Amino acid sequence: MTIRSITGSDIIRIGYKQGTTIGLALRAAKAAQAAGSTSEAIEASLAKVLFAPADHVADSIFGDLAAVLVQQNAAPRAATGPAPRTEPAPNKIWGQHDEVDEMPGAYKNIRDVMEAMTDLVEVVGQFDPKIVKMSDDGTNED
């Protein structure tokens, strides 16, 4: 028969989360120890209360702890982000009808872009292709 006090670390090791339940569990453990229970029996009871709190709400020692756990389990969980959409987002899909397939405004003169980046990059060379071979119908020619 072991006579040692149950600590908060013991209660966390059983599986309780940090918060008010630790204090309630410590209070119940002290009451159980005062009633003559061993530390092993108290830890076993705390585990039973944690995993089936509704079964222990009427218990004279662990009832308050069990009631709080039942209440916490019934509380809705806080959302961690936006709610999932019920319908797809209203995005424009290009190319479905007669729209231009590309955005002409997205293309910029490469020399203007490089000039604007002179404080970020150092030009060490320049590639100027002499021949660009393209087919008339837009397909790749090898």
Buried (B, 14 or more C-beta within 10 A) or exposed (E): EEEEEBEBEBBEEBEBEEEEBBEBBBEBBBBBBEEEBBBEBBBEBBBBBBEEBEEBBEBEBBBBBBBBBBEEEEEEEEEEEEEEEEEEEEEEEEEEEEEEEEEEEEEEEEEEEEEEEEEEEEEEEEEEEEEEEEEEEEEEEE
